[in-house]
Amino acid sequence: MPRIRRFSATFFFELILLAHLMGMQRTFSPGEAKGRKWLVVLLTLVCLVVYAAYGAAAPRIFTPDGGRDIDFAKTLLSLNLNPLAYLDATADGMPQPGIQYLAYVYLLVFCWKIGGDNWLEILIVLNVFFYTLSSFLMFFFVGKILNRKCIIVFTFLCTILCFEYFQWIPQSQSEGIYLLLVTLMFFVVLAGSTTGSATVARSCWILSAVLAILIFFVRPTSLPIIAFVMIAYGVHSIIAVREARQTASVMLFVLLVGAFIGGLGVLGGSFLLHDPMLLPAGKVRDVFEIYRGYHLGGEVLSTRPETFMVVQDSVWDFAKVSFARIAYFFVFWAQGFSTVHNVVNFLFFPILYIFVALGVFAGFSSGINERNNLQLSVVFLSVMMIMLVAAFHAVTVLDYNWRYRLPAYPALFLLAAQGASWFMDKMISYRKRSSATNIFAS
């Protein structure tokens, strides 16, 4: 235990150090920095209370995946936690490779050992902790990047007003640990892309690679996250010695080419889904056979018939389903949602998306006109993360309740925060001009 505590303390110290070494727009005075830190702590505690209250009051949702996963945890426990024996024993239990659930199954073993039949209660407690820590990371890094207390509060409002973000806390799913790892990985990649220290950058990329590997062992939807780390490192290596204007051009070019290649990837995935026999026999072909059935049935959102399309057994029709899923990836209403659920989403998401669009514009504008590589990197990495997650689920499956959108929320919230900060700058500038005009007129 002392060794674990020392490791944890060292890990979080290095994380804070990485954030401090990120490129800054301006320097806080000691009083401002202290006030910002206390604000982050206060908002984190409020999140803890909100998430804990929701976890305690909300009905427990025991999903089919949760039943399967706890059975796997019991199997692993019966095999004395031997991962190789576990993988052999569960080889036929699911179409995806069992190794991609292994870390989460170990977490469920921990829950079962402590709670027994009440393992879900232990998982909910852990989910509250995971969500709170994820929120802390967002508040902390938004404060470091955008340097405004009111923008930290804006990010806080995003985390507690977006029901789609935290509704998974009382469910028997891996969303909690998955969100925490993705959030940490995302901001570590951002730190590695913007720091001026080669030593810190190297540490960031090593840590991001370790986190990507760990995410791989949590759930199969980790593939776009791994691709994100690889692409981000490749682009960072290309632009490391370039000027800011060249950096903006490179990032914009990569995003445009990436969108084009992503479209081709969706078409290619649709082609393989149409004819999985082109793939070698094994787990991958088995998974594609399952996804082929979804596409052949015209399923845009899984188990939501109102979104289904009439399709023929053709590559083009399969591609239409895939591209429709990309559009539905950003939808925030559904027939099965309660009236309150839909109203809350209609009040929240349009505003979020408006600020996201402003954040994208502000980042490229600052990068090109003001040579602000930090805001430019925020846009590039955030948009790339969102694009990769959306494209991956376009050719696999888009769940009926949009839980697969979860890893995109840190990027969406950060872009929205940047957009809100830009909007504030424009409002302040407008008021100053108006005041100057009034003084001159008088």
FILOKOL-764115 format. One record per residue (C-alpha): residue number from 1; x, y, z. Coordinates in steps of 0.1 Angstrom, whole numbers. Layout:
<lumvex seza="NUM" c1="X" c2="Y" c3="Z"/>
...
// end
This chain:
<lumvex seza="1" c1="0" c2="0" c3="0"/>
<lumvex seza="2" c1="28" c2="26" c3="7"/>
<lumvex seza="3" c1="42" c2="18" c3="-27"/>
<lumvex seza="4" c1="8" c2="24" c3="-43"/>
<lumvex seza="5" c1="3" c2="57" c3="-24"/>
<lumvex seza="6" c1="38" c2="69" c3="-35"/>
<lumvex seza="7" c1="31" c2="59" c3="-71"/>
<lumvex seza="8" c1="-3" c2="77" c3="-71"/>
<lumvex seza="9" c1="12" c2="109" c3="-55"/>
<lumvex seza="10" c1="41" c2="109" c3="-81"/>
<lumvex seza="11" c1="16" c2="103" c3="-110"/>
<lumvex seza="12" c1="-6" c2="132" c3="-101"/>
<lumvex seza="13" c1="24" c2="155" c3="-93"/>
<lumvex seza="14" c1="37" c2="148" c3="-128"/>
<lumvex seza="15" c1="2" c2="154" c3="-143"/>
<lumvex seza="16" c1="1" c2="188" c3="-126"/>
<lumvex seza="17" c1="36" c2="196" c3="-137"/>
<lumvex seza="18" c1="27" c2="187" c3="-173"/>
<lumvex seza="19" c1="-2" c2="211" c3="-172"/>
<lumvex seza="20" c1="20" c2="239" c3="-158"/>
<lumvex seza="21" c1="44" c2="234" c3="-186"/>
<lumvex seza="22" c1="18" c2="237" c3="-213"/>
<lumvex seza="23" c1="19" c2="269" c3="-235"/>
<lumvex seza="24" c1="0" c2="297" c3="-218"/>
<lumvex seza="25" c1="-19" c2="327" c3="-232"/>
<lumvex seza="26" c1="-10" c2="348" c3="-202"/>
<lumvex seza="27" c1="4" c2="344" c3="-167"/>
<lumvex seza="28" c1="-18" c2="345" c3="-136"/>
<lumvex seza="29" c1="-8" c2="365" c3="-106"/>
<lumvex seza="30" c1="-3" c2="344" c3="-75"/>
<lumvex seza="31" c1="-37" c2="356" c3="-62"/>
<lumvex seza="32" c1="-55" c2="348" c3="-94"/>
<lumvex seza="33" c1="-38" c2="313" c3="-96"/>
<lumvex seza="34" c1="-48" c2="305" c3="-60"/>
<lumvex seza="35" c1="-84" c2="317" c3="-67"/>
<lumvex seza="36" c1="-86" c2="295" c3="-98"/>
<lumvex seza="37" c1="-73" c2="265" c3="-80"/>
<lumvex seza="38" c1="-99" c2="269" c3="-52"/>
<lumvex seza="39" c1="-126" c2="274" c3="-78"/>
<lumvex seza="40" c1="-116" c2="241" c3="-95"/>
<lumvex seza="41" c1="-117" c2="223" c3="-61"/>
<lumvex seza="42" c1="-151" c2="238" c3="-52"/>
<lumvex seza="43" c1="-167" c2="229" c3="-86"/>
<lumvex seza="44" c1="-152" c2="194" c3="-83"/>
<lumvex seza="45" c1="-168" c2="190" c3="-49"/>
<lumvex seza="46" c1="-201" c2="202" c3="-63"/>
<lumvex seza="47" c1="-198" c2="176" c3="-91"/>
<lumvex seza="48" c1="-191" c2="150" c3="-65"/>
<lumvex seza="49" c1="-223" c2="159" c3="-46"/>
<lumvex seza="50" c1="-244" c2="160" c3="-78"/>
<lumvex seza="51" c1="-231" c2="127" c3="-92"/>
<lumvex seza="52" c1="-233" c2="110" c3="-58"/>
<lumvex seza="53" c1="-269" c2="122" c3="-54"/>
<lumvex seza="54" c1="-279" c2="110" c3="-88"/>
<lumvex seza="55" c1="-261" c2="77" c3="-82"/>
<lumvex seza="56" c1="-280" c2="72" c3="-50"/>
<lumvex seza="57" c1="-314" c2="83" c3="-62"/>
<lumvex seza="58" c1="-315" c2="70" c3="-98"/>
<lumvex seza="59" c1="-329" c2="34" c3="-104"/>
<lumvex seza="60" c1="-302" c2="8" c3="-109"/>
<lumvex seza="61" c1="-301" c2="-3" c3="-146"/>
<lumvex seza="62" c1="-288" c2="-39" c3="-149"/>
<lumvex seza="63" c1="-280" c2="-41" c3="-187"/>
<lumvex seza="64" c1="-275" c2="-73" c3="-207"/>
<lumvex seza="65" c1="-238" c2="-64" c3="-211"/>
<lumvex seza="66" c1="-236" c2="-60" c3="-174"/>
<lumvex seza="67" c1="-249" c2="-95" c3="-168"/>
<lumvex seza="68" c1="-224" c2="-109" c3="-193"/>
<lumvex seza="69" c1="-195" c2="-89" c3="-178"/>
<lumvex seza="70" c1="-201" c2="-100" c3="-142"/>
<lumvex seza="71" c1="-203" c2="-136" c3="-153"/>
<lumvex seza="72" c1="-169" c2="-131" c3="-169"/>
<lumvex seza="73" c1="-156" c2="-116" c3="-137"/>
<lumvex seza="74" c1="-168" c2="-147" c3="-118"/>
<lumvex seza="75" c1="-151" c2="-169" c3="-143"/>
<lumvex seza="76" c1="-119" c2="-150" c3="-140"/>
<lumvex seza="77" c1="-121" c2="-152" c3="-102"/>
<lumvex seza="78" c1="-127" c2="-190" c3="-104"/>
<lumvex seza="79" c1="-95" c2="-193" c3="-124"/>
<lumvex seza="80" c1="-74" c2="-175" c3="-98"/>
<lumvex seza="81" c1="-73" c2="-144" c3="-119"/>
<lumvex seza="82" c1="-53" c2="-161" c3="-146"/>
<lumvex seza="83" c1="-59" c2="-140" c3="-177"/>
<lumvex seza="84" c1="-48" c2="-166" c3="-202"/>
<lumvex seza="85" c1="-71" c2="-193" c3="-187"/>
<lumvex seza="86" c1="-99" c2="-167" c3="-187"/>
<lumvex seza="87" c1="-94" c2="-159" c3="-223"/>
<lumvex seza="88" c1="-95" c2="-196" c3="-232"/>
<lumvex seza="89" c1="-126" c2="-201" c3="-211"/>
<lumvex seza="90" c1="-146" c2="-172" c3="-226"/>
<lumvex seza="91" c1="-134" c2="-175" c3="-262"/>
<lumvex seza="92" c1="-168" c2="-185" c3="-274"/>
<lumvex seza="93" c1="-188" c2="-162" c3="-251"/>
<lumvex seza="94" c1="-188" c2="-131" c3="-273"/>
<lumvex seza="95" c1="-179" c2="-121" c3="-308"/>
<lumvex seza="96" c1="-153" c2="-95" c3="-299"/>
<lumvex seza="97" c1="-119" c2="-106" c3="-286"/>
<lumvex seza="98" c1="-122" c2="-111" c3="-248"/>
<lumvex seza="99" c1="-89" c2="-94" c3="-243"/>
<lumvex seza="100" c1="-105" c2="-60" c3="-251"/>
<lumvex seza="101" c1="-127" c2="-63" c3="-219"/>
<lumvex seza="102" c1="-100" c2="-77" c3="-196"/>
<lumvex seza="103" c1="-92" c2="-46" c3="-176"/>
<lumvex seza="104" c1="-128" c2="-39" c3="-170"/>
<lumvex seza="105" c1="-134" c2="-75" c3="-160"/>
<lumvex seza="106" c1="-107" c2="-72" c3="-134"/>
<lumvex seza="107" c1="-124" c2="-41" c3="-121"/>
<lumvex seza="108" c1="-156" c2="-61" c3="-117"/>
<lumvex seza="109" c1="-137" c2="-88" c3="-98"/>
<lumvex seza="110" c1="-128" c2="-60" c3="-74"/>
<lumvex seza="111" c1="-165" c2="-50" c3="-71"/>
<lumvex seza="112" c1="-176" c2="-86" c3="-66"/>
<lumvex seza="113" c1="-150" c2="-93" c3="-39"/>
<lumvex seza="114" c1="-161" c2="-63" c3="-19"/>
<lumvex seza="115" c1="-198" c2="-62" c3="-25"/>
<lumvex seza="116" c1="-208" c2="-98" c3="-35"/>
<lumvex seza="117" c1="-243" c2="-97" c3="-48"/>
<lumvex seza="118" c1="-243" c2="-59" c3="-43"/>
<lumvex seza="119" c1="-214" c2="-55" c3="-67"/>
<lumvex seza="120" c1="-234" c2="-29" c3="-88"/>
<lumvex seza="121" c1="-235" c2="-6" c3="-57"/>
<lumvex seza="122" c1="-197" c2="-7" c3="-55"/>
<lumvex seza="123" c1="-195" c2="0" c3="-93"/>
<lumvex seza="124" c1="-218" c2="30" c3="-89"/>
<lumvex seza="125" c1="-196" c2="44" c3="-61"/>
<lumvex seza="126" c1="-166" c2="39" c3="-84"/>
<lumvex seza="127" c1="-184" c2="55" c3="-113"/>
<lumvex seza="128" c1="-191" c2="86" c3="-91"/>
<lumvex seza="129" c1="-154" c2="88" c3="-84"/>
<lumvex seza="130" c1="-145" c2="83" c3="-120"/>
<lumvex seza="131" c1="-169" c2="110" c3="-132"/>
<lumvex seza="132" c1="-158" c2="134" c3="-105"/>
<lumvex seza="133" c1="-121" c2="129" c3="-114"/>
<lumvex seza="134" c1="-129" c2="133" c3="-151"/>
<lumvex seza="135" c1="-147" c2="166" c3="-143"/>
<lumvex seza="136" c1="-117" c2="178" c3="-122"/>
<lumvex seza="137" c1="-94" c2="171" c3="-152"/>
<lumvex seza="138" c1="-116" c2="192" c3="-175"/>
<lumvex seza="139" c1="-118" c2="221" c3="-150"/>
<lumvex seza="140" c1="-81" c2="220" c3="-143"/>
<lumvex seza="141" c1="-70" c2="220" c3="-179"/>
<lumvex seza="142" c1="-96" c2="244" c3="-191"/>
<lumvex seza="143" c1="-83" c2="268" c3="-165"/>
<lumvex seza="144" c1="-48" c2="263" c3="-177"/>
<lumvex seza="145" c1="-56" c2="267" c3="-214"/>
<lumvex seza="146" c1="-82" c2="295" c3="-213"/>
<lumvex seza="147" c1="-72" c2="313" c3="-181"/>
<lumvex seza="148" c1="-107" c2="324" c3="-171"/>
<lumvex seza="149" c1="-126" c2="315" c3="-140"/>
<lumvex seza="150" c1="-159" c2="321" c3="-157"/>
<lumvex seza="151" c1="-150" c2="297" c3="-185"/>
<lumvex seza="152" c1="-142" c2="271" c3="-158"/>
<lumvex seza="153" c1="-177" c2="277" c3="-145"/>
<lumvex seza="154" c1="-190" c2="273" c3="-181"/>
<lumvex seza="155" c1="-173" c2="239" c3="-183"/>
<lumvex seza="156" c1="-188" c2="229" c3="-150"/>
<lumvex seza="157" c1="-223" c2="238" c3="-163"/>
<lumvex seza="158" c1="-216" c2="216" c3="-193"/>
<lumvex seza="159" c1="-208" c2="186" c3="-170"/>
<lumvex seza="160" c1="-239" c2="189" c3="-148"/>
<lumvex seza="161" c1="-265" c2="201" c3="-174"/>
<lumvex seza="162" c1="-256" c2="175" c3="-200"/>
<lumvex seza="163" c1="-277" c2="145" c3="-189"/>
<lumvex seza="164" c1="-264" c2="124" c3="-218"/>
<lumvex seza="165" c1="-229" c2="128" c3="-202"/>
<lumvex seza="166" c1="-235" c2="115" c3="-167"/>
<lumvex seza="167" c1="-266" c2="93" c3="-170"/>
<lumvex seza="168" c1="-245" c2="62" c3="-171"/>
<lumvex seza="169" c1="-234" c2="64" c3="-135"/>
<lumvex seza="170" c1="-261" c2="40" c3="-121"/>
<lumvex seza="171" c1="-257" c2="15" c3="-150"/>
<lumvex seza="172" c1="-238" c2="-18" c3="-151"/>
<lumvex seza="173" c1="-215" c2="-5" c3="-179"/>
<lumvex seza="174" c1="-179" c2="4" c3="-183"/>
<lumvex seza="175" c1="-186" c2="41" c3="-191"/>
<lumvex seza="176" c1="-171" c2="55" c3="-159"/>
<lumvex seza="177" c1="-136" c2="41" c3="-161"/>
<lumvex seza="178" c1="-136" c2="45" c3="-199"/>
<lumvex seza="179" c1="-145" c2="82" c3="-197"/>
<lumvex seza="180" c1="-118" c2="88" c3="-171"/>
<lumvex seza="181" c1="-91" c2="72" c3="-191"/>
<lumvex seza="182" c1="-102" c2="89" c3="-224"/>
<lumvex seza="183" c1="-103" c2="123" c3="-207"/>
<lumvex seza="184" c1="-69" c2="119" c3="-191"/>
<lumvex seza="185" c1="-54" c2="106" c3="-224"/>
<lumvex seza="186" c1="-70" c2="135" c3="-244"/>
<lumvex seza="187" c1="-55" c2="162" c3="-222"/>
<lumvex seza="188" c1="-21" c2="145" c3="-219"/>
<lumvex seza="189" c1="-20" c2="144" c3="-258"/>
<lumvex seza="190" c1="-29" c2="181" c3="-258"/>
<lumvex seza="191" c1="-1" c2="188" c3="-233"/>
<lumvex seza="192" c1="24" c2="168" c3="-254"/>
<lumvex seza="193" c1="13" c2="187" c3="-285"/>
<lumvex seza="194" c1="17" c2="222" c3="-270"/>
<lumvex seza="195" c1="46" c2="221" c3="-245"/>
<lumvex seza="196" c1="78" c2="238" c3="-255"/>
<lumvex seza="197" c1="99" c2="212" c3="-236"/>
<lumvex seza="198" c1="111" c2="182" c3="-255"/>
<lumvex seza="199" c1="115" c2="162" c3="-222"/>
<lumvex seza="200" c1="79" c2="170" c3="-211"/>
<lumvex seza="201" c1="66" c2="162" c3="-246"/>
<lumvex seza="202" c1="83" c2="128" c3="-246"/>
<lumvex seza="203" c1="69" c2="120" c3="-212"/>
<lumvex seza="204" c1="34" c2="130" c3="-224"/>
<lumvex seza="205" c1="36" c2="108" c3="-255"/>
<lumvex seza="206" c1="48" c2="79" c3="-235"/>
<lumvex seza="207" c1="20" c2="84" c3="-210"/>
<lumvex seza="208" c1="-6" c2="87" c3="-237"/>
<lumvex seza="209" c1="6" c2="55" c3="-253"/>
<lumvex seza="210" c1="3" c2="37" c3="-220"/>
<lumvex seza="211" c1="-32" c2="51" c3="-215"/>
<lumvex seza="212" c1="-42" c2="41" c3="-250"/>
<lumvex seza="213" c1="-30" c2="5" c3="-244"/>
<lumvex seza="214" c1="-50" c2="4" c3="-211"/>
<lumvex seza="215" c1="-81" c2="17" c3="-229"/>
<lumvex seza="216" c1="-77" c2="-11" c3="-254"/>
<lumvex seza="217" c1="-82" c2="-35" c3="-225"/>
<lumvex seza="218" c1="-113" c2="-18" c3="-213"/>
<lumvex seza="219" c1="-137" c2="-21" c3="-243"/>
<lumvex seza="220" c1="-136" c2="-28" c3="-280"/>
<lumvex seza="221" c1="-146" c2="8" c3="-289"/>
<lumvex seza="222" c1="-111" c2="18" c3="-281"/>
<lumvex seza="223" c1="-98" c2="16" c3="-317"/>
<lumvex seza="224" c1="-106" c2="52" c3="-326"/>
<lumvex seza="225" c1="-89" c2="64" c3="-294"/>
<lumvex seza="226" c1="-57" c2="45" c3="-303"/>
<lumvex seza="227" c1="-58" c2="60" c3="-338"/>
<lumvex seza="228" c1="-62" c2="94" c3="-322"/>
<lumvex seza="229" c1="-30" c2="90" c3="-303"/>
<lumvex seza="230" c1="-11" c2="78" c3="-333"/>
<lumvex seza="231" c1="-23" c2="105" c3="-356"/>
<lumvex seza="232" c1="-17" c2="132" c3="-331"/>
<lumvex seza="233" c1="19" c2="121" c3="-325"/>
<lumvex seza="234" c1="25" c2="119" c3="-362"/>
<lumvex seza="235" c1="12" c2="154" c3="-368"/>
<lumvex seza="236" c1="32" c2="167" c3="-338"/>
<lumvex seza="237" c1="64" c2="152" c3="-352"/>
<lumvex seza="238" c1="57" c2="170" c3="-386"/>
<lumvex seza="239" c1="50" c2="205" c3="-372"/>
<lumvex seza="240" c1="75" c2="205" c3="-343"/>
<lumvex seza="241" c1="99" c2="227" c3="-361"/>
<lumvex seza="242" c1="74" c2="248" c3="-381"/>
<lumvex seza="243" c1="62" c2="284" c3="-376"/>
<lumvex seza="244" c1="27" c2="290" c3="-363"/>
<lumvex seza="245" c1="13" c2="300" c3="-397"/>
<lumvex seza="246" c1="28" c2="268" c3="-412"/>
<lumvex seza="247" c1="13" c2="249" c3="-382"/>
<lumvex seza="248" c1="-21" c2="263" c3="-389"/>
<lumvex seza="249" c1="-18" c2="252" c3="-426"/>
<lumvex seza="250" c1="-6" c2="218" c3="-417"/>
<lumvex seza="251" c1="-34" c2="212" c3="-391"/>
<lumvex seza="252" c1="-61" c2="224" c3="-415"/>
<lumvex seza="253" c1="-47" c2="203" c3="-443"/>
<lumvex seza="254" c1="-46" c2="173" c3="-421"/>
<lumvex seza="255" c1="-82" c2="178" c3="-409"/>
<lumvex seza="256" c1="-94" c2="182" c3="-445"/>
<lumvex seza="257" c1="-75" c2="153" c3="-458"/>
<lumvex seza="258" c1="-85" c2="133" c3="-427"/>
<lumvex seza="259" c1="-121" c2="141" c3="-434"/>
<lumvex seza="260" c1="-117" c2="129" c3="-470"/>
<lumvex seza="261" c1="-98" c2="97" c3="-459"/>
<lumvex seza="262" c1="-124" c2="92" c3="-432"/>
<lumvex seza="263" c1="-151" c2="93" c3="-458"/>
<lumvex seza="264" c1="-132" c2="68" c3="-479"/>
<lumvex seza="265" c1="-128" c2="47" c3="-448"/>
<lumvex seza="266" c1="-165" c2="47" c3="-442"/>
<lumvex seza="267" c1="-170" c2="36" c3="-478"/>
<lumvex seza="268" c1="-143" c2="10" c3="-474"/>
<lumvex seza="269" c1="-159" c2="-3" c3="-442"/>
<lumvex seza="270" c1="-193" c2="-4" c3="-459"/>
<lumvex seza="271" c1="-177" c2="-24" c3="-487"/>
<lumvex seza="272" c1="-163" c2="-50" c3="-462"/>
<lumvex seza="273" c1="-196" c2="-51" c3="-444"/>
<lumvex seza="274" c1="-213" c2="-59" c3="-476"/>
<lumvex seza="275" c1="-190" c2="-88" c3="-482"/>
<lumvex seza="276" c1="-172" c2="-100" c3="-450"/>
<lumvex seza="277" c1="-159" c2="-131" c3="-468"/>
<lumvex seza="278" c1="-132" c2="-108" c3="-481"/>
<lumvex seza="279" c1="-117" c2="-109" c3="-446"/>
<lumvex seza="280" c1="-97" c2="-138" c3="-432"/>
<lumvex seza="281" c1="-117" c2="-162" c3="-410"/>
<lumvex seza="282" c1="-117" c2="-154" c3="-373"/>
<lumvex seza="283" c1="-131" c2="-130" c3="-348"/>
<lumvex seza="284" c1="-128" c2="-99" c3="-371"/>
<lumvex seza="285" c1="-149" c2="-116" c3="-398"/>
<lumvex seza="286" c1="-174" c2="-128" c3="-372"/>
<lumvex seza="287" c1="-178" c2="-92" c3="-359"/>
<lumvex seza="288" c1="-182" c2="-79" c3="-395"/>
<lumvex seza="289" c1="-209" c2="-105" c3="-401"/>
<lumvex seza="290" c1="-228" c2="-91" c3="-371"/>
<lumvex seza="291" c1="-225" c2="-56" c3="-383"/>
<lumvex seza="292" c1="-235" c2="-66" c3="-418"/>
<lumvex seza="293" c1="-268" c2="-78" c3="-403"/>
<lumvex seza="294" c1="-273" c2="-43" c3="-388"/>
<lumvex seza="295" c1="-266" c2="-26" c3="-421"/>
<lumvex seza="296" c1="-287" c2="-50" c3="-441"/>
<lumvex seza="297" c1="-316" c2="-42" c3="-417"/>
<lumvex seza="298" c1="-311" c2="-5" c3="-422"/>
<lumvex seza="299" c1="-304" c2="1" c3="-386"/>
<lumvex seza="300" c1="-292" c2="37" c3="-381"/>
<lumvex seza="301" c1="-297" c2="38" c3="-343"/>
<lumvex seza="302" c1="-297" c2="3" c3="-329"/>
<lumvex seza="303" c1="-332" c2="-9" c3="-318"/>
<lumvex seza="304" c1="-349" c2="24" c3="-328"/>
<lumvex seza="305" c1="-371" c2="14" c3="-358"/>
<lumvex seza="306" c1="-381" c2="50" c3="-365"/>
<lumvex seza="307" c1="-345" c2="56" c3="-377"/>
<lumvex seza="308" c1="-343" c2="25" c3="-399"/>
<lumvex seza="309" c1="-337" c2="29" c3="-436"/>
<lumvex seza="310" c1="-350" c2="7" c3="-464"/>
<lumvex seza="311" c1="-319" c2="-7" c3="-480"/>
<lumvex seza="312" c1="-309" c2="-31" c3="-507"/>
<lumvex seza="313" c1="-280" c2="-56" c3="-504"/>
<lumvex seza="314" c1="-256" c2="-32" c3="-521"/>
<lumvex seza="315" c1="-224" c2="-13" c3="-511"/>
<lumvex seza="316" c1="-240" c2="20" c3="-518"/>
<lumvex seza="317" c1="-270" c2="14" c3="-496"/>
<lumvex seza="318" c1="-247" c2="2" c3="-468"/>
<lumvex seza="319" c1="-227" c2="34" c3="-472"/>
<lumvex seza="320" c1="-260" c2="54" c3="-469"/>
<lumvex seza="321" c1="-266" c2="38" c3="-436"/>
<lumvex seza="322" c1="-231" c2="46" c3="-424"/>
<lumvex seza="323" c1="-233" c2="83" c3="-434"/>
<lumvex seza="324" c1="-267" c2="86" c3="-418"/>
<lumvex seza="325" c1="-252" c2="73" c3="-386"/>
<lumvex seza="326" c1="-226" c2="101" c3="-387"/>
<lumvex seza="327" c1="-254" c2="126" c3="-388"/>
<lumvex seza="328" c1="-273" c2="108" c3="-361"/>
<lumvex seza="329" c1="-242" c2="108" c3="-339"/>
<lumvex seza="330" c1="-249" c2="144" c3="-331"/>
<lumvex seza="331" c1="-287" c2="141" c3="-326"/>
<lumvex seza="332" c1="-300" c2="147" c3="-291"/>
<lumvex seza="333" c1="-337" c2="137" c3="-291"/>
<lumvex seza="334" c1="-356" c2="105" c3="-295"/>
<lumvex seza="335" c1="-392" c2="92" c3="-293"/>
<lumvex seza="336" c1="-385" c2="70" c3="-263"/>
<lumvex seza="337" c1="-371" c2="99" c3="-242"/>
<lumvex seza="338" c1="-394" c2="115" c3="-217"/>
<lumvex seza="339" c1="-407" c2="150" c3="-223"/>
<lumvex seza="340" c1="-384" c2="164" c3="-196"/>
<lumvex seza="341" c1="-354" c2="145" c3="-212"/>
<lumvex seza="342" c1="-361" c2="160" c3="-246"/>
<lumvex seza="343" c1="-367" c2="195" c3="-233"/>
<lumvex seza="344" c1="-335" c2="195" c3="-213"/>
<lumvex seza="345" c1="-316" c2="183" c3="-244"/>
<lumvex seza="346" c1="-332" c2="209" c3="-266"/>
<lumvex seza="347" c1="-322" c2="236" c3="-241"/>
<lumvex seza="348" c1="-286" c2="223" c3="-238"/>
<lumvex seza="349" c1="-273" c2="209" c3="-271"/>
<lumvex seza="350" c1="-281" c2="237" c3="-295"/>
<lumvex seza="351" c1="-262" c2="261" c3="-273"/>
<lumvex seza="352" c1="-234" c2="236" c3="-269"/>
<lumvex seza="353" c1="-231" c2="231" c3="-306"/>
<lumvex seza="354" c1="-231" c2="269" c3="-313"/>
<lumvex seza="355" c1="-202" c2="274" c3="-289"/>
<lumvex seza="356" c1="-184" c2="244" c3="-304"/>
<lumvex seza="357" c1="-187" c2="261" c3="-338"/>
<lumvex seza="358" c1="-174" c2="293" c3="-323"/>
<lumvex seza="359" c1="-145" c2="275" c3="-307"/>
<lumvex seza="360" c1="-135" c2="259" c3="-340"/>
<lumvex seza="361" c1="-136" c2="293" c3="-357"/>
<lumvex seza="362" c1="-117" c2="310" c3="-329"/>
<lumvex seza="363" c1="-90" c2="284" c3="-328"/>
<lumvex seza="364" c1="-81" c2="286" c3="-365"/>
<lumvex seza="365" c1="-85" c2="324" c3="-364"/>
<lumvex seza="366" c1="-61" c2="327" c3="-335"/>
<lumvex seza="367" c1="-37" c2="302" c3="-350"/>
<lumvex seza="368" c1="-35" c2="320" c3="-383"/>
<lumvex seza="369" c1="-37" c2="356" c3="-372"/>
<lumvex seza="370" c1="-22" c2="356" c3="-338"/>
<lumvex seza="371" c1="1" c2="325" c3="-340"/>
<lumvex seza="372" c1="-16" c2="310" c3="-310"/>
<lumvex seza="373" c1="-6" c2="273" c3="-313"/>
<lumvex seza="374" c1="-24" c2="263" c3="-281"/>
<lumvex seza="375" c1="-59" c2="273" c3="-293"/>
<lumvex seza="376" c1="-51" c2="259" c3="-327"/>
<lumvex seza="377" c1="-41" c2="225" c3="-312"/>
<lumvex seza="378" c1="-73" c2="225" c3="-291"/>
<lumvex seza="379" c1="-93" c2="227" c3="-324"/>
<lumvex seza="380" c1="-72" c2="202" c3="-343"/>
<lumvex seza="381" c1="-72" c2="175" c3="-316"/>
<lumvex seza="382" c1="-108" c2="180" c3="-305"/>
<lumvex seza="383" c1="-122" c2="179" c3="-340"/>
<lumvex seza="384" c1="-100" c2="149" c3="-348"/>
<lumvex seza="385" c1="-112" c2="130" c3="-317"/>
<lumvex seza="386" c1="-149" c2="137" c3="-326"/>
<lumvex seza="387" c1="-144" c2="127" c3="-363"/>
<lumvex seza="388" c1="-127" c2="94" c3="-354"/>
<lumvex seza="389" c1="-153" c2="83" c3="-328"/>
<lumvex seza="390" c1="-182" c2="92" c3="-352"/>
<lumvex seza="391" c1="-166" c2="75" c3="-382"/>
<lumvex seza="392" c1="-159" c2="43" c3="-362"/>
<lumvex seza="393" c1="-195" c2="40" c3="-350"/>
<lumvex seza="394" c1="-207" c2="48" c3="-385"/>
<lumvex seza="395" c1="-195" c2="14" c3="-397"/>
<lumvex seza="396" c1="-200" c2="-6" c3="-365"/>
<lumvex seza="397" c1="-230" c2="2" c3="-344"/>
<lumvex seza="398" c1="-246" c2="34" c3="-330"/>
<lumvex seza="399" c1="-263" c2="25" c3="-298"/>
<lumvex seza="400" c1="-300" c2="36" c3="-292"/>
<lumvex seza="401" c1="-291" c2="58" c3="-263"/>
<lumvex seza="402" c1="-260" c2="74" c3="-277"/>
<lumvex seza="403" c1="-237" c2="61" c3="-251"/>
<lumvex seza="404" c1="-210" c2="56" c3="-277"/>
<lumvex seza="405" c1="-208" c2="94" c3="-280"/>
<lumvex seza="406" c1="-194" c2="96" c3="-245"/>
<lumvex seza="407" c1="-156" c2="98" c3="-254"/>
<lumvex seza="408" c1="-164" c2="128" c3="-276"/>
<lumvex seza="409" c1="-177" c2="149" c3="-247"/>
<lumvex seza="410" c1="-143" c2="161" c3="-234"/>
<lumvex seza="411" c1="-135" c2="174" c3="-268"/>
<lumvex seza="412" c1="-169" c2="190" c3="-273"/>
<lumvex seza="413" c1="-168" c2="207" c3="-239"/>
<lumvex seza="414" c1="-133" c2="220" c3="-245"/>
<lumvex seza="415" c1="-142" c2="234" c3="-279"/>
<lumvex seza="416" c1="-174" c2="250" c3="-264"/>
<lumvex seza="417" c1="-153" c2="265" c3="-236"/>
<lumvex seza="418" c1="-129" c2="280" c3="-262"/>
<lumvex seza="419" c1="-159" c2="294" c3="-281"/>
<lumvex seza="420" c1="-174" c2="309" c3="-250"/>
<lumvex seza="421" c1="-140" c2="325" c3="-242"/>
<lumvex seza="422" c1="-138" c2="340" c3="-277"/>
<lumvex seza="423" c1="-174" c2="353" c3="-275"/>
<lumvex seza="424" c1="-165" c2="370" c3="-242"/>
<lumvex seza="425" c1="-135" c2="386" c3="-258"/>
<lumvex seza="426" c1="-157" c2="400" c3="-286"/>
<lumvex seza="427" c1="-183" c2="413" c3="-261"/>
<lumvex seza="428" c1="-156" c2="430" c3="-240"/>
<lumvex seza="429" c1="-141" c2="445" c3="-271"/>
<lumvex seza="430" c1="-175" c2="457" c3="-283"/>
<lumvex seza="431" c1="-183" c2="474" c3="-250"/>
<lumvex seza="432" c1="-149" c2="491" c3="-250"/>
<lumvex seza="433" c1="-155" c2="505" c3="-284"/>
<lumvex seza="434" c1="-191" c2="516" c3="-275"/>
<lumvex seza="435" c1="-177" c2="533" c3="-244"/>
<lumvex seza="436" c1="-150" c2="551" c3="-264"/>
<lumvex seza="437" c1="-176" c2="561" c3="-290"/>
<lumvex seza="438" c1="-199" c2="575" c3="-263"/>
<lumvex seza="439" c1="-171" c2="595" c3="-247"/>
<lumvex seza="440" c1="-160" c2="609" c3="-280"/>
<lumvex seza="441" c1="-196" c2="618" c3="-289"/>
<lumvex seza="442" c1="-202" c2="636" c3="-255"/>
// end
